[in-house]
């Protein structure tokens, strides 16, 4: 997984809050721990993939 941080994804200037149910948060924590990533990095990666898919399959301007 590409590391999405200030070194390769631009300056990380904005902070957002994401609300999850306990089960989904526990799943993310387990994956993050197993893979050696932070939850923030996982979420940034998922957002990046989502936006790239939208560009590729329509619904978002390139």
C-alpha positions in Angstrom: 0.0 0.0 0.0 1.3 3.4 -0.9 1.9 5.5 2.2 -0.5 8.5 2.0 1.3 11.1 4.0 2.8 14.6 3.7 5.8 13.2 1.8 3.9 11.8 -1.2 0.3 13.0 -1.0 0.8 16.7 -0.6 0.5 18.6 2.6 -2.0 17.1 5.0 -3.6 20.4 6.0 -7.2 19.4 6.8 -8.5 17.3 9.6 -12.0 15.6 9.5 -14.0 13.5 11.9 -15.4 10.2 10.8 -18.0 8.4 12.9 -18.1 4.6 12.8 -19.9 1.9 14.7 -17.9 -0.1 17.2 -17.8 -3.2 15.0 -16.3 -1.4 12.0 -13.9 0.6 14.1 -12.7 -2.7 15.7 -12.2 -4.2 12.3 -10.2 -1.2 11.1 -8.1 -1.3 14.3 -7.4 -5.0 13.7 -6.3 -4.5 10.1 -4.2 -1.5 11.0 -2.4 -3.4 13.8 -1.9 -6.4 11.6 -0.6 -4.4 8.6 1.5 -2.0 10.7 -0.5 1.1 9.5 -2.4 3.8 11.4 -6.2 4.0 11.0 -5.7 7.5 9.5 -3.4 6.1 6.8 -6.0 3.3 6.0 -8.8 5.9 5.7 -6.7 8.1 3.5 -5.9 5.1 1.3 -9.5 4.1 1.0 -10.6 7.7 0.2 -7.9 7.8 -2.5 -9.1 4.5 -4.0 -12.7 5.7 -3.9 -11.9 9.0 -5.7 -9.8 7.2 -8.3 -12.5 4.8 -9.1 -15.0 7.6 -9.4 -12.7 9.3 -11.9 -12.3 6.1 -13.9 -15.9 5.0 -14.0 -17.6 8.4 -14.1 -19.2 10.6 -11.6 -16.1 12.8 -10.9 -14.1 15.1 -13.1 -10.5 14.3 -13.6 
